[in-house]
Each structure stands twice: as C-alpha cells, then as structure tokens.
C-alpha cells in the first residue's frame, strides 16, 4: 500500500525553525520527483517546493525562497523540508506528495500520492 507519512510539525515562535520529514513506502520513490504543499484554513492548497528524482534540481515558491530548503535521501526513502525564519503566514497544514514524473511541478494535479499532513503553527 502506498504511504507517505509526514512528521516534524509543531508550534514555533516567529523567526524559529522546523524540519519536516516525509517517509515514503513507495517502490517508485527514487524515480519520482517529490513536493511539499501547504494549506491554511479557508485557503486553497499552495505549492511550497519540489525536488527532482535525483535531488539535483529543486524549486521553491517565491514566498519561501531563501527561508525553506527541500532535500531528499533516496537511501532512506525520505524527503525533508527545512524551514527557517518562520513567519505567522507560514501557519498551515503541510503535505508531502509524490509526483507522477521524474521532474517536479507546482500544480497539485501533477502529484498522485499524498501524505496525511502535519500542522505547523507559527505564533508567539
């Protein structure tokens, strides 16, 4: 059964850091791009970052560029999202997803497997 499990969310003060992890039990993991999305209450799901199958190519949304970094370890079937300089507007449920392709995209329709999400709350 396909499974993506996120962890690492929580409550953090503005300016703080968190590292999200997404463990995949997918035989396709090492050949597919992976992405992170987020969804705040009352808002649509928003692209955050994606990384190619090899990890050599990554892309981050303008809203998080310079603060967040996506990475992956194919030996561990895990993708990460390092989040630094967190702001209140980063508060959301964060989801990892496996792409249908080897290169990542920014649209949810380009991903066919999703985790259950992990809550990130940035507040003083």
MMTF fields as JSON, N, C-alpha, C and O atoms, coordinates in Angstrom:
{
  "mmtfVersion": "1.0.0",
  "mmtfProducer": "UNKNOWN",
  "numBonds": 495,
  "numAtoms": 496,
  "numGroups": 124,
  "numChains": 1,
  "numModels": 1,
  "chainsPerModel": [1],
  "groupsPerChain": [124],
  "chainIdList": ["A"],
  "bondAtomList": [4, 2, 8, 6, 12, 10, 16, 14, 20, 18, 24, 22, 28, 26, 32, 30, 36, 34, 40, 38, 44, 42, 48, 46, 52, 50, 56, 54, 60, 58, 64, 62, 68, 66, 72, 70, 76, 74, 80, 78, 84, 82, 88, 86, 92, 90, 96, 94, 100, 98, 104, 102, 108, 106, 112, 110, 116, 114, 120, 118, 124, 122, 128, 126, 132, 130, 136, 134, 140, 138, 144, 142, 148, 146, 152, 150, 156, 154, 160, 158, 164, 162, 168, 166, 172, 170, 176, 174, 180, 178, 184, 182, 188, 186, 192, 190, 196, 194, 200, 198, 204, 202, 208, 206, 212, 210, 216, 214, 220, 218, 224, 222, 228, 226, 232, 230, 236, 234, 240, 238, 244, 242, 248, 246, 252, 250, 256, 254, 260, 258, 264, 262, 268, 266, 272, 270, 276, 274, 280, 278, 284, 282, 288, 286, 292, 290, 296, 294, 300, 298, 304, 302, 308, 306, 312, 310, 316, 314, 320, 318, 324, 322, 328, 326, 332, 330, 336, 334, 340, 338, 344, 342, 348, 346, 352, 350, 356, 354, 360, 358, 364, 362, 368, 366, 372, 370, 376, 374, 380, 378, 384, 382, 388, 386, 392, 390, 396, 394, 400, 398, 404, 402, 408, 406, 412, 410, 416, 414, 420, 418, 424, 422, 428, 426, 432, 430, 436, 434, 440, 438, 444, 442, 448, 446, 452, 450, 456, 454, 460, 458, 464, 462, 468, 466, 472, 470, 476, 474, 480, 478, 484, 482, 488, 486, 492, 490],
  "bondOrderList": [1, 1, 1, 1, 1, 1, 1, 1, 1, 1, 1, 1, 1, 1, 1, 1, 1, 1, 1, 1, 1, 1, 1, 1, 1, 1, 1, 1, 1, 1, 1, 1, 1, 1, 1, 1, 1, 1, 1, 1, 1, 1, 1, 1, 1, 1, 1, 1, 1, 1, 1, 1, 1, 1, 1, 1, 1, 1, 1, 1, 1, 1, 1, 1, 1, 1, 1, 1, 1, 1, 1, 1, 1, 1, 1, 1, 1, 1, 1, 1, 1, 1, 1, 1, 1, 1, 1, 1, 1, 1, 1, 1, 1, 1, 1, 1, 1, 1, 1, 1, 1, 1, 1, 1, 1, 1, 1, 1, 1, 1, 1, 1, 1, 1, 1, 1, 1, 1, 1, 1, 1, 1, 1],
  "groupList": [{"groupName": "UNK", "atomNameList": ["N", "CA", "C", "O"], "elementList": ["N", "C", "C", "O"], "formalChargeList": [0, 0, 0, 0], "bondAtomList": [1, 0, 2, 1, 3, 2], "bondOrderList": [1, 1, 2], "singleLetterCode": "X", "chemCompType": "L-PEPTIDE LINKING"}],
  "groupTypeList": [0, 0, 0, 0, 0, 0, 0, 0, 0, 0, 0, 0, 0, 0, 0, 0, 0, 0, 0, 0, 0, 0, 0, 0, 0, 0, 0, 0, 0, 0, 0, 0, 0, 0, 0, 0, 0, 0, 0, 0, 0, 0, 0, 0, 0, 0, 0, 0, 0, 0, 0, 0, 0, 0, 0, 0, 0, 0, 0, 0, 0, 0, 0, 0, 0, 0, 0, 0, 0, 0, 0, 0, 0, 0, 0, 0, 0, 0, 0, 0, 0, 0, 0, 0, 0, 0, 0, 0, 0, 0, 0, 0, 0, 0, 0, 0, 0, 0, 0, 0, 0, 0, 0, 0, 0, 0, 0, 0, 0, 0, 0, 0, 0, 0, 0, 0, 0, 0, 0, 0, 0, 0, 0, 0],
  "groupIdList": [1, 2, 3, 4, 5, 6, 7, 8, 9, 10, 11, 12, 13, 14, 15, 16, 17, 18, 19, 20, 21, 22, 23, 24, 25, 26, 27, 28, 29, 30, 31, 32, 33, 34, 35, 36, 37, 38, 39, 40, 41, 42, 43, 44, 45, 46, 47, 48, 49, 50, 51, 52, 53, 54, 55, 56, 57, 58, 59, 60, 61, 62, 63, 64, 65, 66, 67, 68, 69, 70, 71, 72, 73, 74, 75, 76, 77, 78, 79, 80, 81, 82, 83, 84, 85, 86, 87, 88, 89, 90, 91, 92, 93, 94, 95, 96, 97, 98, 99, 100, 101, 102, 103, 104, 105, 106, 107, 108, 109, 110, 111, 112, 113, 114, 115, 116, 117, 118, 119, 120, 121, 122, 123, 124],
  "secStructList": [7, 7, 7, 3, 3, 3, 3, 7, 7, 3, 3, 3, 7, 6, 6, 7, 7, 3, 3, 3, 3, 3, 3, 3, 7, 7, 6, 6, 4, 4, 4, 1, 7, 3, 3, 3, 3, 3, 3, 7, 6, 6, 1, 7, 7, 3, 3, 3, 3, 3, 3, 7, 6, 6, 1, 1, 7, 3, 3, 3, 7, 6, 6, 6, 6, 6, 6, 3, 3, 3, 3, 3, 3, 6, 6, 6, 6, 3, 3, 3, 3, 3, 3, 7, 1, 7, 7, 4, 4, 4, 7, 3, 3, 3, 3, 3, 3, 3, 3, 1, 1, 1, 1, 7, 7, 1, 1, 4, 4, 4, 3, 3, 3, 3, 7, 7, 7, 3, 3, 3, 3, 3, 7, 7],
  "xCoordList": [0.842, 0.0, 0.877, 1.835, 0.541, 1.279, 1.08, -0.042, 2.169, 2.059, 3.131, 4.308, 2.699, 3.589, 3.23, 2.067, 4.214, 3.956, 4.838, 6.064, 4.179, 4.904, 5.098, 4.305, 6.154, 6.403, 7.239, 7.793, 7.316, 8.159, 7.436, 8.059, 6.133, 5.378, 5.257, 5.645, 4.712, 4.528, 4.334, 4.088, 4.451, 4.304, 5.69, 6.543, 5.906, 7.201, 6.984, 6.003, 7.883, 7.784, 8.263, 9.053, 7.785, 8.281, 9.804, 10.413, 10.397, 11.847, 12.487, 13.684, 11.696, 12.213, 12.324, 12.07, 12.713, 12.95, 12.25, 12.036, 11.901, 11.393, 11.922, 12.214, 12.043, 12.413, 11.345, 11.148, 10.667, 9.658, 10.309, 11.232, 9.8, 10.248, 9.039, 7.925, 9.281, 8.228, 8.827, 9.666, 8.39, 8.878, 7.933, 6.715, 8.515, 7.709, 7.912, 9.041, 6.806, 6.884, 6.403, 5.4, 7.153, 6.784, 7.938, 9.062, 7.687, 8.769, 9.213, 10.271, 8.388, 8.705, 9.453, 9.82, 9.687, 10.195, 11.442, 11.505, 12.431, 13.72, 13.689, 14.693, 12.568, 12.478, 11.481, 11.269, 10.875, 9.864, 10.257, 10.908, 9.853, 10.016, 9.094, 8.094, 9.446, 8.631, 8.347, 9.127, 7.222, 6.864, 6.3, 5.831, 6.356, 5.692, 4.661, 4.936, 3.482, 2.418, 1.931, 2.258, 1.157, 0.569, -0.821, -1.149, -1.625, -2.99, -3.365, -3.382, -3.666, -4.116, -5.644, -6.281, -6.23, -7.702, -8.358, -7.985, -9.33, -10.064, -9.347, -9.839, -8.17, -7.398, -7.16, -7.288, -6.811, -6.512, -5.128, -4.273, -4.935, -3.629, -2.6, -2.836, -1.456, -0.438, 0.874, 1.309, 1.492, 2.787, 3.856, 3.864, 4.769, 5.873, 7.228, 8.025, 7.473, 8.761, 8.661, 7.82, 9.53, 9.643, 11.103, 11.942, 11.388, 12.753, 12.708, 11.82, 13.668, 13.688, 14.018, 14.388, 13.883, 14.102, 15.502, 15.693, 16.485, 17.887, 18.274, 19.281, 17.459, 17.813, 18.686, 19.049, 19.032, 19.94, 19.233, 19.877, 17.933, 17.186, 16.065, 15.29, 15.981, 14.939, 14.39, 15.074, 13.151, 12.494, 11.623, 10.901, 11.702, 10.93, 10.023, 10.388, 8.845, 7.94, 8.578, 9.383, 8.216, 8.78, 8.535, 9.367, 7.395, 7.027, 7.947, 8.0, 8.67, 9.542, 11.003, 11.862, 11.292, 12.651, 13.608, 13.332, 14.727, 15.713, 15.467, 16.331, 14.302, 13.982, 13.788, 14.171, 13.195, 12.918, 13.851, 14.243, 14.197, 15.03, 14.503, 14.365, 14.212, 13.777, 14.999, 15.913, 15.003, 16.081, 15.511, 14.378, 16.311, 15.845, 17.019, 18.161, 16.7, 17.665, 17.026, 16.188, 17.413, 16.779, 17.112, 16.345, 18.24, 18.589, 17.64, 17.433, 17.067, 16.141, 14.689, 13.789, 14.458, 13.096, 12.428, 11.266, 13.17, 12.676, 12.962, 14.026, 11.993, 12.168, 11.99, 11.198, 12.731, 12.757, 12.372, 12.501, 11.9, 11.692, 12.242, 11.634, 13.402, 13.99, 13.381, 13.459, 12.777, 12.088, 12.741, 12.688, 13.351, 13.999, 13.305, 12.593, 13.51, 12.904, 11.401, 10.816, 10.767, 9.32, 8.535, 8.899, 7.448, 6.562, 5.159, 4.837, 4.341, 2.975, 2.208, 1.348, 2.513, 1.813, 2.235, 1.654, 3.228, 3.602, 2.731, 2.831, 1.878, 0.991, 0.053, -0.684, 0.087, -0.719, -0.497, 0.366, -1.301, -1.016, -0.116, -0.425, 0.99, 1.968, 1.842, 1.778, 1.81, 1.653, 2.839, 3.307, 3.322, 4.26, 3.492, 2.437, 4.044, 3.371, 4.393, 5.463, 4.05, 4.898, 4.385, 3.198, 5.284, 4.901, 4.635, 5.077, 3.909, 3.716, 4.963, 5.091, 5.872, 7.0, 8.337, 8.371, 9.428, 10.761, 11.189, 12.046, 10.568, 10.832, 9.595, 8.471, 9.795, 8.689, 7.88, 8.306, 6.697, 5.824, 5.17, 5.321, 4.44, 3.835, 2.341, 1.734, 1.74, 0.298, -0.027, 0.597, -1.006, -1.392, -1.77, -1.58, -2.292, -2.717, -1.548, -1.747, -0.324, 0.865, 1.358, 2.354, 0.67, 1.056, -0.047, -1.229, 0.335, -0.714, -0.755, -1.7, 0.21, 0.146, 0.443, 1.352, -0.356, -0.273, -0.204, -0.789, 0.527, 0.521, -0.703, -1.533, -0.802, -1.965, -1.812, -2.784, -0.605, -0.35, 0.166, -0.112, 0.918, 1.395, 1.21, 1.516, 0.703, 0.372, 1.62, 2.405, 1.787, 2.832, 2.14, 1.381, 2.403, 1.817, 2.93, 3.764, 2.931, 3.94, 3.252, 2.453, 3.575, 2.887, 3.733, 4.46, 3.62, 4.309, 3.393, 3.803],
  "yCoordList": [-1.188, 0.0, 1.238, 1.341, 2.159, 3.415, 4.217, 4.362, 4.743, 5.509, 6.589, 6.343, 7.775, 8.89, 9.395, 9.699, 9.488, 9.899, 11.087, 10.988, 12.218, 13.424, 13.47, 12.913, 14.137, 14.37, 15.64, 16.152, 16.139, 17.287, 18.599, 19.612, 18.6, 19.829, 20.181, 19.404, 21.365, 21.779, 23.275, 23.971, 23.75, 25.172, 25.798, 25.279, 26.904, 27.571, 29.079, 29.568, 29.799, 31.262, 31.853, 31.234, 33.035, 33.71, 33.812, 34.121, 33.54, 33.538, 32.197, 32.01, 31.266, 29.947, 29.017, 29.399, 27.779, 26.781, 25.473, 25.129, 24.759, 23.391, 22.616, 23.186, 21.305, 20.428, 19.361, 18.524, 19.403, 18.394, 17.218, 17.382, 16.035, 14.824, 14.123, 14.219, 13.425, 12.644, 11.299, 11.212, 10.257, 8.907, 8.213, 8.221, 7.617, 7.013, 5.51, 5.02, 4.79, 3.346, 3.105, 2.435, 3.675, 3.648, 3.072, 3.562, 2.048, 1.474, 2.417, 2.232, 3.43, 4.394, 5.61, 6.489, 5.676, 6.894, 7.427, 8.612, 6.578, 7.044, 7.433, 7.911, 7.24, 7.613, 8.745, 9.145, 9.258, 10.305, 11.577, 11.523, 12.701, 13.954, 13.96, 13.243, 14.774, 14.917, 16.404, 17.27, 16.671, 18.06, 18.267, 17.333, 19.502, 19.93, 20.998, 21.908, 20.867, 21.839, 22.212, 21.539, 23.271, 23.644, 24.212, 24.724, 24.106, 24.624, 25.252, 24.592, 26.541, 27.278, 27.244, 27.05, 27.429, 27.407, 28.399, 29.572, 27.925, 28.791, 29.13, 29.926, 28.524, 28.831, 27.569, 26.451, 27.771, 26.642, 26.084, 26.757, 24.822, 24.203, 24.952, 25.255, 25.243, 26.112, 25.344, 24.639, 25.489, 24.883, 25.538, 26.756, 24.706, 25.221, 24.949, 25.865, 23.68, 23.336, 21.969, 21.149, 21.728, 20.386, 20.078, 20.973, 18.773, 18.308, 17.133, 16.284, 17.089, 16.057, 14.698, 14.606, 13.649, 12.297, 12.114, 11.377, 12.78, 12.618, 13.544, 13.331, 14.576, 15.578, 16.691, 17.609, 16.622, 17.604, 18.896, 19.925, 18.839, 20.024, 20.277, 19.374, 21.506, 21.876, 23.252, 24.083, 23.468, 24.75, 25.111, 24.273, 26.387, 26.85, 28.01, 28.839, 28.055, 29.168, 30.473, 30.48, 31.555, 32.857, 33.19, 33.827, 32.757, 33.085, 32.444, 32.894, 31.398, 30.707, 30.701, 30.224, 31.218, 31.197, 31.922, 33.033, 31.284, 31.859, 31.503, 31.735, 30.94, 30.545, 29.036, 28.444, 28.419, 26.98, 26.268, 26.827, 25.026, 24.209, 22.782, 22.123, 22.314, 20.935, 20.076, 20.515, 18.85, 17.905, 16.496, 16.297, 15.514, 14.134, 13.193, 13.498, 12.038, 10.962, 9.696, 9.078, 9.314, 8.163, 6.85, 5.891, 6.8, 5.587, 5.362, 4.231, 6.458, 6.385, 6.579, 6.593, 6.728, 6.973, 8.133, 8.041, 9.21, 10.329, 11.654, 11.851, 12.547, 13.909, 14.859, 14.601, 15.948, 16.88, 18.289, 18.647, 19.067, 20.487, 21.222, 21.21, 21.863, 22.671, 24.057, 24.718, 24.494, 25.782, 26.684, 26.406, 27.754, 28.736, 30.085, 30.317, 30.959, 32.282, 32.235, 32.979, 31.363, 31.164, 32.419, 33.177, 32.609, 33.758, 33.261, 32.1, 34.118, 33.724, 33.261, 32.386, 33.836, 33.46, 32.085, 31.595, 31.466, 30.095, 29.066, 27.871, 29.521, 28.615, 27.907, 28.549, 26.573, 25.771, 24.294, 23.929, 23.468, 22.035, 21.79, 22.212, 21.112, 20.846, 19.395, 18.469, 19.224, 17.915, 17.604, 18.473, 16.371, 15.937, 15.112, 14.546, 15.062, 14.36, 13.807, 14.385, 12.676, 12.092, 12.486, 12.346, 12.977, 13.4, 12.194, 11.078, 12.448, 11.433, 11.339, 10.407, 12.291, 12.437, 12.475, 12.553, 12.42, 12.463, 13.892, 14.111, 14.859, 16.268, 16.859, 16.501, 17.763, 18.29, 19.339, 19.879, 19.625, 20.657, 21.391, 21.012, 22.441, 23.27, 23.047, 23.63, 22.223, 22.007, 20.7, 19.673, 20.737, 19.509, 18.368, 17.2, 18.684, 17.647, 16.841, 15.777, 17.346, 16.635, 15.586, 14.906, 15.463, 14.544, 13.528, 13.874, 12.267, 11.265, 10.589, 9.846, 10.806, 10.259, 11.37, 12.178, 11.389, 12.459, 11.882, 10.838, 12.587, 12.239, 12.817, 13.478, 12.554, 12.998, 14.429, 15.041, 14.96, 16.334, 16.448, 15.597, 17.504, 17.817, 19.309, 20.136, 19.642, 21.03, 21.808, 21.357, 22.971, 23.922, 25.205, 25.804, 25.618, 26.838, 27.765, 27.403, 28.966, 29.966, 31.081, 31.839, 31.164, 32.126, 32.407, 31.543, 33.635, 33.985, 33.791, 34.037],
  "zCoordList": [0.0, 0.0, 0.0, 0.767, -0.858, -0.951, 0.307, 0.791, 0.84, 2.069, 2.147, 1.883, 2.511, 2.805, 4.187, 4.456, 5.064, 6.441, 6.789, 6.823, 7.048, 7.441, 8.953, 9.712, 9.372, 10.789, 10.933, 9.96, 12.171, 12.451, 12.634, 12.954, 12.438, 12.633, 14.11, 14.983, 14.376, 15.756, 15.866, 14.88, 17.095, 17.405, 17.544, 18.264, 16.859, 16.912, 16.909, 16.348, 17.523, 17.56, 16.227, 15.514, 15.906, 14.685, 14.71, 15.734, 13.545, 13.444, 13.736, 13.514, 14.232, 14.578, 13.386, 12.243, 13.684, 12.634, 12.963, 14.126, 11.907, 11.997, 10.811, 9.759, 10.99, 9.886, 9.731, 10.612, 8.609, 8.308, 7.583, 6.784, 7.888, 7.198, 6.6, 7.114, 5.517, 4.875, 4.495, 3.598, 5.181, 4.912, 3.938, 4.118, 2.908, 1.853, 1.786, 1.808, 1.704, 1.455, 0.027, -0.221, -0.884, -2.295, -3.094, -2.99, -3.885, -4.668, -5.785, -6.387, -6.051, -7.1, -6.573, -7.351, -5.253, -4.633, -5.319, -5.643, -5.544, -6.047, -7.525, -8.051, -8.197, -9.605, -9.853, -10.997, -8.794, -8.945, -8.191, -7.148, -8.736, -8.005, -6.785, -6.744, -5.802, -4.599, -4.379, -4.775, -3.744, -3.496, -2.108, -1.458, -1.673, -0.437, -0.803, -1.586, -0.224, -0.362, 1.027, 2.004, 1.119, 2.399, 2.181, 1.111, 3.223, 3.159, 4.482, 5.52, 4.429, 5.6, 5.636, 4.601, 6.808, 6.914, 5.966, 5.924, 5.211, 4.307, 3.023, 2.223, 2.813, 1.608, 0.788, 1.286, -0.474, -1.337, -1.03, -0.454, -1.438, -1.26, -2.106, -3.276, -1.49, -2.087, -2.25, -1.34, -3.413, -3.663, -2.798, -2.619, -2.257, -1.454, -2.132, -2.333, -2.478, -3.071, -3.739, -3.371, -4.725, -5.296, -5.556, -5.654, -5.667, -5.896, -6.865, -6.783, -7.78, -8.798, -8.193, -7.022, -8.989, -8.505, -7.947, -6.98, -8.55, -8.139, -6.996, -6.32, -6.788, -5.785, -6.33, -5.595, -7.622, -8.194, -8.589, -8.796, -8.69, -9.092, -8.098, -7.781, -7.609, -6.66, -7.009, -7.608, -6.624, -6.897, -5.713, -5.172, -5.315, -4.169, -4.572, -5.405, -3.974, -4.207, -3.735, -2.805, -4.375, -4.009, -2.541, -1.895, -2.021, -0.647, 0.389, 1.534, -0.002, 0.952, 0.521, 1.262, -0.652, -1.184, -0.247, 0.206, 0.033, 0.944, 2.395, 3.241, 2.701, 4.078, 4.21, 5.219, 3.193, 3.22, 2.239, 1.214, 2.573, 1.683, 1.631, 2.662, 0.433, 0.244, -0.074, -0.772, 0.445, 0.15, 0.23, 0.669, -0.199, -0.137, 0.068, -0.277, 0.644, 0.831, 0.269, 0.926, -0.931, -1.574, -0.879, -0.964, -0.199, 0.54, 1.715, 2.154, 2.217, 3.343, 2.912, 3.752, 1.609, 1.114, 1.862, 2.259, 2.046, 2.84, 2.134, 1.547, 2.205, 1.723, 2.906, 3.812, 2.883, 4.003, 3.55, 2.379, 4.511, 4.288, 5.511, 6.581, 5.337, 6.389, 6.309, 5.273, 7.396, 7.417, 8.452, 9.65, 7.992, 8.855, 8.707, 7.73, 9.661, 9.575, 9.447, 8.659, 10.218, 10.075, 10.432, 11.331, 9.695, 9.88, 10.203, 9.951, 10.75, 11.094, 9.85, 9.942, 8.71, 7.483, 6.954, 5.985, 7.572, 7.213, 7.922, 7.643, 8.836, 9.554, 8.59, 7.842, 8.614, 7.692, 8.011, 8.808, 7.366, 7.325, 6.124, 5.01, 6.355, 5.298, 4.833, 5.641, 3.517, 2.91, 2.004, 1.268, 2.056, 1.03, -0.006, 0.28, -1.194, -2.278, -3.253, -3.448, -3.865, -4.89, -6.264, -6.56, -7.096, -8.435, -9.336, -9.06, -10.41, -11.445, -12.33, -13.123, -12.196, -13.103, -12.357, -11.129, -13.109, -12.503, -12.156, -11.299, -12.847, -12.539, -11.881, -12.233, -10.926, -10.148, -10.872, -11.893, -10.331, -10.845, -9.705, -8.543, -10.031, -8.988, -8.816, -7.917, -9.649, -9.572, -8.847, -9.111, -7.93, -7.226, -8.173, -7.833, -9.33, -10.283, -10.837, -11.423, -10.653, -11.126, -10.121, -10.368, -9.007, -7.935, -7.72, -7.74, -7.511, -7.369, -6.01, -5.743, -5.145, -3.791, -2.792, -2.983, -1.713, -0.726, 0.681, 0.971, 1.554, 2.96, 3.649, 3.024, 4.964, 5.724, 6.225, 6.669, 6.156, 6.563, 7.985, 8.83, 8.241, 9.582, 9.827, 8.968, 11.015, 11.33, 11.736, 12.57, 11.137, 11.528, 11.967, 11.205, 13.193, 13.729, 14.176, 15.005, 13.616, 13.962, 14.737, 14.188, 16.016, 16.876, 18.106, 18.596, 18.59, 19.831, 21.033, 22.167]
}
